[in-house]
């Protein structure tokens, strides 16, 4: 019993490792992927509006508005697919984390800034940080590839 409790206190608990962690990480990956992918879809549905927002509202540092618009849109459409699949998940999570930070900083300087928008970026950032720190979990292509490389 002591061994079980010690493991439980330090998160080395079989039920958590087998069920809770994989489902939690999958849930985080799906939630964040959906939100970012839908944002990318919205950007490409009205490209002229997107370019205008990047030109006149979003102040992305170091990049021209056009380059920032293309990079942000591409990242929002491509990286979430990797998260859903659990494929090269840590780099995808890091890329979206950086995009999220830049977006939050840019949004904070606009008239669209709100407390709700701020906290949504915080939630996404925490979820992406957890995915980056713990990896995609057992329900991922990364896990299959990793197991094959370990055993092959």
Contact map, one row per residue, 1 for C-alpha under 8 A:
11111000000000000000000000000000000000000000000000000000000000000000000000000000000000000000000000000000000000000000000000000000000000000000000000000000
11111100000000000000000000000000000000000000000000000000000000000000000000000000000000000000000000000000000000000000000000000000000000000000000000000000
11111110000000000000000000000000000000000000000000000000000000000000000000000000000000000000000000000000000000000000000000000000000000000000000000000000
11111111000010000000000000000000000000000000000000000000000000000000000000000000000000000000000000000000000000000000000000000000000000000000000000000000
11111111100000000000000000000000000000000000000000000000000000000000000000000000000000000000000000000000000000000000000000000000000000000000000000000000
01111111110000000000000000000000000000000000000000000000000000000000000000000000000000000000000000000000000000000000000000000000000000000000000000000000
00111111111110000000000000000000000000000000000000000000000000000000000000000000000000000000000000000000000000000000000000000000000000000000000000000000
00011111111110000000000000000000000000000000000000000000000000000000000000000000000000000000000000000000000000000000000000000000000000000000000000000000
00001111111100000000000000000000000000000000000000000000000000000000000000000000000000000000000000000000000000000000000000000000000000000000000000000000
00000111111110000000000000000000000000000000000000000000000000000000000000000000000000000000000000000000000000000000000000000000000000000000000000000000
00000011111110011000000000000000000000000000000000000000000000000000000000000000000000000000000000000000000000000000000000000000000000000000000000000000
00000011111111011000000000000000000000000000000000000000000000000000000000000000000000000000000000000000000000000000000000000000000000000000000000000000
00010011011111111000000000000000000000000000000000000000000000000000000000000000000000000000000000000000000000000000000000000000000000000000000000000000
00000000000111111100000000000000000000000000000000000000000000000000000000000000000000000000000000000000000000000000000000000000000000000000000000000000
00000000000011111111000000000000000000000000000000000000000000000000000000000000000000000000000000000000000000000000000000000000000000000000000000000000
00000000001111111111100000000000000000000000000000000000000000000000000000000000000000000000000000000000000000000000000000000000000000000000000000000000
00000000001111111111110000000000000000000000000000000000000000000000000000000000000000000000000000000000000000000000000000000000000000000000000000000000
00000000000001111111110000000000000000000000000000000000000000000000000000000000000000000000000000000000000000000000000000000000000000000000000000000000
00000000000000111111111000000000000000000000000000000000000000000000000000000000000000000000000000000000000000000000000000000000000000000000000000000000
00000000000000111111111100000000000000000000000000000000000000000000000000000000000000000000000000000000000000000000000000000000000000000000000000000000
00000000000000011111111110000000000000000000000000000000000000000000000000000000000000000000000000000000000000000000000000000000000000001000000000000000
00000000000000001111111111000000000000000000000000000000000000000000000000000000000000000000000000000000000000000000000000000000000000011110000000000000
00000000000000000011111111100000000000000000000000000000000000000000000000000000000000000000000000000000000000000000000000000000000000000010000000000000
00000000000000000001111111110000000000000000000000000000000000000000000000000000000000000000000000000000000000000000000000000000000000000000000000000000
00000000000000000000111111111000000000000000000000000000000000000000000000000000000000000000000000000000000000000000000000000000001000011000000000000000
00000000000000000000011111111100000000000000000000000000000000000000000000000000000100000000000000000000000000000000000000000000000000011010000000000000
00000000000000000000001111111110000000000000000000000000000000000000000000000000000000000000000000000000000000000000000000000000000000000000000000000000
00000000000000000000000111111111000000000000000000000000000000000000000000000000000000000000000000000000000000000000000000000011001000000000000000000000
00000000000000000000000011111111100000000000000000000000000000000000000000000000001101000000000000000000000000000000000000000011001000010000000000000000
00000000000000000000000001111111110000000000000000000000000000000000000000000000001100000000000000000000000000000000000000000000000000000000000000000000
00000000000000000000000000111111111000000000000000000000000000000000000000000000000000000000000000000000000000000000000000000000000000000000000000000000
00000000000000000000000000011111111100000000000000000000000000000000000000000001000000000000000000000000000000000000000000010011000000000000000000000000
00000000000000000000000000001111111110000000000000000000000000000000000000000011101100000000000000000000000000000000000000000000000000000000000000000000
00000000000000000000000000000111111111000000000000000000000000000000000000000001000000000000000000000000000000000000000000000000000000000000000000000000
00000000000000000000000000000011111111100000000000000000000000000000000000000000000000000000000000000000000000000000000000000000000000000000000000000000
00000000000000000000000000000001111111110000000000000000000000000000000000011001000000000000000000000000000000000000000000000000000000000000000000000000
00000000000000000000000000000000111111111000000000000000000000000000000000011101100000000000000000000000000000000000000000000000000000000000000000000000
00000000000000000000000000000000011111111100000000000000000000000000000000000000000000000000000000000000000000000000000000000000000000000000000000000000
00000000000000000000000000000000001111111110000000000000000000000000000000010000000000000000000000000000000000000000000000000000000000000000000000000000
00000000000000000000000000000000000111111111000000000000000000000000000111111000000000000000000000000000000000000000000000000000000000000000000000000000
00000000000000000000000000000000000011111111100000000000000000000000000000001000000000000000000000000000000000000000000000000000000000000000000000000000
00000000000000000000000000000000000001111111110000000000000000000000000000000000000000000000000000000000000000000000000000000000000000000000000000000000
00000000000000000000000000000000000000111111111011000000000000000000000010000000000000000000000000000000000000000000000000000000000000000000000000000000
00000000000000000000000000000000000000011111111001000000000000000000000010000000000000000000000000000000000000000000000000000000000000000000000000000000
00000000000000000000000000000000000000001111111000000000000000000000000000000000000000000000000000000000000000000000000000000000000000000000000000000000
00000000000000000000000000000000000000000111111111000000000000000000000000000000000000000000000000000000000000000000000000000000000000000000000000000000
00000000000000000000000000000000000000000011111111100000000000000000000000000000000000000000000000000000000000000000000000000000000000000000000000000000
00000000000000000000000000000000000000000000011111110000000000000000000000000000000000000000000000000000000000000000000000000000000000000000000000000000
00000000000000000000000000000000000000000010011111111000000000000000000000000000000000000000000000000000000000000000000000000000000000000000000000000000
00000000000000000000000000000000000000000011011111111100000000000000100000000000000000000000000000000000000000000000000000000000000000000000000000000000
00000000000000000000000000000000000000000000001111111110000000001100100000000000000000000000000000000000000000000000000000000000000000000000000000000000
00000000000000000000000000000000000000000000000111111111100000000000000000000000000000000000000000000000000000000000000000000000000000000000000000000000
00000000000000000000000000000000000000000000000011111111110000000000000000000000000000000000000000000000000000000000000000000000000000000000000000000000
00000000000000000000000000000000000000000000000001111111111100001101100000000000000000000000000000000000000000000000000000000000000000000000000000000000
00000000000000000000000000000000000000000000000000111111111000001100000000000000000000000000000000000000000000000000000000000000000000000000000000000000
00000000000000000000000000000000000000000000000000011111111000000000000000000000000000000000000000000000000000000000000000000000000000000000000000000000
00000000000000000000000000000000000000000000000000011111111000000000000000000000000000000000000000000000000001000000000000000000000000000000000000000000
00000000000000000000000000000000000000000000000000001111111100000000000000000000000000000000000000000000011011000000000000000000000000000000000000000000
00000000000000000000000000000000000000000000000000000111111110001000000000000000000000000000000000000000010010000000000000000000000000000000000000000000
00000000000000000000000000000000000000000000000000000100011111111001000000000000000000000000000000000110010000000000000000000000000000000000000000000000
00000000000000000000000000000000000000000000000000000000001111100000000000000000000000000000000000000000000000000000000000000000000000000000000000000000
00000000000000000000000000000000000000000000000000000000000111110000000000000000000000000000000000000000000000000000000000000000000000000000000000000000
00000000000000000000000000000000000000000000000000000000000111111011000000000000000000000000000000000000000000000000000000000000000000000000000000000000
00000000000000000000000000000000000000000000000000000000000101111111000000000000000000000000000000000000000000000000000000000000000000000000000000000000
00000000000000000000000000000000000000000000000000100110001100111111100000000000000000000000000000000000000000000000000000000000000000000000000000000000
00000000000000000000000000000000000000000000000000100110000000011111110000000000000000000000000000000000000000000000000000000000000000000000000000000000
00000000000000000000000000000000000000000000000000000000000000111111111000000000000000000000000000000000000000000000000000000000000000000000000000000000
00000000000000000000000000000000000000000000000000000100000100111111111100000000000000000000000000000000000000000000000000000000000000000000000000000000
00000000000000000000000000000000000000000000000001100100000000001111111110000000000000000000000000000000000000000000000000000000000000000000000000000000
00000000000000000000000000000000000000000000000000000000000000000111111111000000000000000000000000000000000000000000000000000000000000000000000000000000
00000000000000000000000000000000000000000000000000000000000000000011111111100000000000000000000000000000000000000000000000000000000000000000000000000000
00000000000000000000000000000000000000010000000000000000000000000001111111110000000000000000000000100000000000000000000000000000000000000000000000000000
00000000000000000000000000000000000000010011000000000000000000000000111111111000000000000000000000000000000000000000000000000000000000000000000000000000
00000000000000000000000000000000000000010000000000000000000000000000011111111100000000000000000000000000000000000000000000000000000000000000000000000000
00000000000000000000000000000000000000010000000000000000000000000000001111111111000000000000001100100000000000000000000000000000000000000000000000000000
00000000000000000000000000000000000110110000000000000000000000000000000111111111000000000000000100000000000000000000000000000000000000000000000000000000
00000000000000000000000000000000000110011000000000000000000000000000000011111111100000000000000000000000000000000000000000000000000000000000000000000000
00000000000000000000000000000000000010000000000000000000000000000000000001111111110000000000000000000000000000000000000000000000000000000000000000000000
00000000000000000000000000000000100000000000000000000000000000000000000000111111111000000001101100000000000000000000000000000000000000000000000000000000
00000000000000000000000000000001110110000000000000000000000000000000000000111111111100000001000000000000000000000000000000000000000000000000000000000000
00000000000000000000000000000000100010000000000000000000000000000000000000001111111110000000000000000000000000000000000000000000000000000000000000000000
00000000000000000000000000000000000000000000000000000000000000000000000000000111111111111001000000000000000000000000000000000000000000000000000000000000
00000000000000000000000000001100100000000000000000000000000000000000000000000011111111111001100000000000000000000000000000000000000000010000000000000000
00000000000000000000000001001100100000000000000000000000000000000000000000000001111111100000000000000000000000000000000000000000000000000000000000000000
00000000000000000000000000000000000000000000000000000000000000000000000000000000111111100000000000000000000000000000000000000000000000000001100000000000
00000000000000000000000000001000000000000000000000000000000000000000000000000000011111111000000000000000000000000000000000000000000000010011110000000000
00000000000000000000000000000000000000000000000000000000000000000000000000000000011111111000000000000000000000000000000000000000000000000001110000000000
00000000000000000000000000000000000000000000000000000000000000000000000000000000011001111111000000000000000000000000000000000000000000000000010000000000
00000000000000000000000000000000000000000000000000000000000000000000000000000000011001111111100000000000000000000000000000000000001100110000010000000000
00000000000000000000000000000000000000000000000000000000000000000000000000000000000000011111110000000000000000000000000000000000001110110000000000000000
00000000000000000000000000000000000000000000000000000000000000000000000000000000000000011111111000000000000000000000000000000000000100000000000000000000
00000000000000000000000000000000000000000000000000000000000000000000000000000011011000011111111100000000000000000000000000000000000000000000000000000000
00000000000000000000000000000000000000000000000000000000000000000000000000000010001000001111111110000000000000000000000000000001101100000000000000000000
00000000000000000000000000000000000000000000000000000000000000000000000000000000000000000111111111000000000000000000000000000001100100000000000000000000
00000000000000000000000000000000000000000000000000000000000000000000000000100010000000000011111111100000000000000000000000000000000000000000000000000000
00000000000000000000000000000000000000000000000000000000000000000000000000110010000000000001111111110000000000000000000000000001000000000000000000000000
00000000000000000000000000000000000000000000000000000000000000000000000000000000000000000000111111111000000000000000000000011001100000000000000000000000
00000000000000000000000000000000000000000000000000000000000000000000000000000000000000000000011111111100000000000000000000000000000000000000000000000000
00000000000000000000000000000000000000000000000000000000000000000000000100100000000000000000001111111110000000000000000000000000000000000000000000000000
00000000000000000000000000000000000000000000000000000000000000000000000000000000000000000000000111111111000000000000000010011000000000000000000000000000
00000000000000000000000000000000000000000000000000000000000000000000000000000000000000000000000011111111100000000000000010001000000000000000000000000000
00000000000000000000000000000000000000000000000000000000000100000000000000000000000000000000000001111111110000000000000000000000000000000000000000000000
00000000000000000000000000000000000000000000000000000000000100000000000000000000000000000000000000111111111000000000000000000000000000000000000000000000
00000000000000000000000000000000000000000000000000000000000000000000000000000000000000000000000000011111111100000000010010000000000000000000000000000000
00000000000000000000000000000000000000000000000000000000000000000000000000000000000000000000000000001111111110000000000000000000000000000000000000000000
00000000000000000000000000000000000000000000000000000000011100000000000000000000000000000000000000000111111111000000000000000000000000000000000000000000
00000000000000000000000000000000000000000000000000000000010000000000000000000000000000000000000000000011111111011000000000000000000000000000000000000000
00000000000000000000000000000000000000000000000000000000000000000000000000000000000000000000000000000001111111011100010000000000000000000000000000000000
00000000000000000000000000000000000000000000000000000000011000000000000000000000000000000000000000000000111111101000000000000000000000000000000000000000
00000000000000000000000000000000000000000000000000000000110000000000000000000000000000000000000000000000011111111000000000000000000000000000000000000000
00000000000000000000000000000000000000000000000000000000000000000000000000000000000000000000000000000000000011111000000000000000000000000000000000000000
00000000000000000000000000000000000000000000000000000000000000000000000000000000000000000000000000000000001101111100000000000000000000000000000000000000
00000000000000000000000000000000000000000000000000000000000000000000000000000000000000000000000000000000001111111110110000000000000000000000000000000000
00000000000000000000000000000000000000000000000000000000000000000000000000000000000000000000000000000000000100011111110000000000000000000000000000000000
00000000000000000000000000000000000000000000000000000000000000000000000000000000000000000000000000000000000000001111111000000000000000000000000000000000
00000000000000000000000000000000000000000000000000000000000000000000000000000000000000000000000000000000000000000111111100000000000000000000000000000000
00000000000000000000000000000000000000000000000000000000000000000000000000000000000000000000000000000000000000001111111110000000000000000000000000000000
00000000000000000000000000000000000000000000000000000000000000000000000000000000000000000000000000000001000100001111111111000000000000000000000000000000
00000000000000000000000000000000000000000000000000000000000000000000000000000000000000000000000000000000000000000011111111100000000000000000000000000000
00000000000000000000000000000000000000000000000000000000000000000000000000000000000000000000000000000000000000000001111111110000000000000000000000000000
00000000000000000000000000000000000000000000000000000000000000000000000000000000000000000000000000011001000000000000111111111000000000000000000000000000
00000000000000000000000000000000000000000000000000000000000000000000000000000000000000000000000000000000000000000000011111111100000000000000000000000000
00000000000000000000000000000000000000000000000000000000000000000000000000000000000000000000000000000000000000000000001111111110000000000000000000000000
00000000000000000000000000000001000000000000000000000000000000000000000000000000000000000000000010010000000000000000000111111111000000000000000000000000
00000000000000000000000000000000000000000000000000000000000000000000000000000000000000000000000010011000000000000000000011111111100000000000000000000000
00000000000000000000000000000000000000000000000000000000000000000000000000000000000000000000000000000000000000000000000001111111110000000000000000000000
00000000000000000000000000011001000000000000000000000000000000000000000000000000000000000000000000000000000000000000000000111111111000000000000000000000
00000000000000000000000000011001000000000000000000000000000000000000000000000000000000000000110110000000000000000000000000011111111100000000000000000000
00000000000000000000000000000000000000000000000000000000000000000000000000000000000000000000110010000000000000000000000000001111111110000000000000000000
00000000000000000000000000000000000000000000000000000000000000000000000000000000000000000000000000000000000000000000000000000111111111100000000000000000
00000000000000000000000010011000000000000000000000000000000000000000000000000000000000001100100000000000000000000000000000000011111111110000000000000000
00000000000000000000000000000000000000000000000000000000000000000000000000000000000000001110110000000000000000000000000000000001111111110000000000000000
00000000000000000000000000000000000000000000000000000000000000000000000000000000000000000100000000000000000000000000000000000000111111100000000000000000
00000000000000000000000000000000000000000000000000000000000000000000000000000000000000000000000000000000000000000000000000000000011111111000000000000000
00000000000000000000000000000000000000000000000000000000000000000000000000000000000000001100000000000000000000000000000000000000011111111000000000000000
00000000000000000000010011001000000000000000000000000000000000000000000000000000001001001100000000000000000000000000000000000000001101111111011000000000
00000000000000000000110011000000000000000000000000000000000000000000000000000000000000000000000000000000000000000000000000000000000001111111001000000000
00000000000000000000010000000000000000000000000000000000000000000000000000000000000000000000000000000000000000000000000000000000000000011111001000000000
00000000000000000000011001000000000000000000000000000000000000000000000000000000000001000000000000000000000000000000000000000000000000011111101000000000
00000000000000000000000000000000000000000000000000000000000000000000000000000000000011100000000000000000000000000000000000000000000000011111111100000000
00000000000000000000000000000000000000000000000000000000000000000000000000000000000011100000000000000000000000000000000000000000000000000011111110000000
00000000000000000000000000000000000000000000000000000000000000000000000000000000000001111000000000000000000000000000000000000000000000010001111111000000
00000000000000000000000000000000000000000000000000000000000000000000000000000000000000000000000000000000000000000000000000000000000000011111111111100000
00000000000000000000000000000000000000000000000000000000000000000000000000000000000000000000000000000000000000000000000000000000000000000001111111110000
00000000000000000000000000000000000000000000000000000000000000000000000000000000000000000000000000000000000000000000000000000000000000000000111111111000
00000000000000000000000000000000000000000000000000000000000000000000000000000000000000000000000000000000000000000000000000000000000000000000011111111100
00000000000000000000000000000000000000000000000000000000000000000000000000000000000000000000000000000000000000000000000000000000000000000000001111111110
00000000000000000000000000000000000000000000000000000000000000000000000000000000000000000000000000000000000000000000000000000000000000000000000111111111
00000000000000000000000000000000000000000000000000000000000000000000000000000000000000000000000000000000000000000000000000000000000000000000000011111111
00000000000000000000000000000000000000000000000000000000000000000000000000000000000000000000000000000000000000000000000000000000000000000000000001111111
00000000000000000000000000000000000000000000000000000000000000000000000000000000000000000000000000000000000000000000000000000000000000000000000000111111
00000000000000000000000000000000000000000000000000000000000000000000000000000000000000000000000000000000000000000000000000000000000000000000000000011111
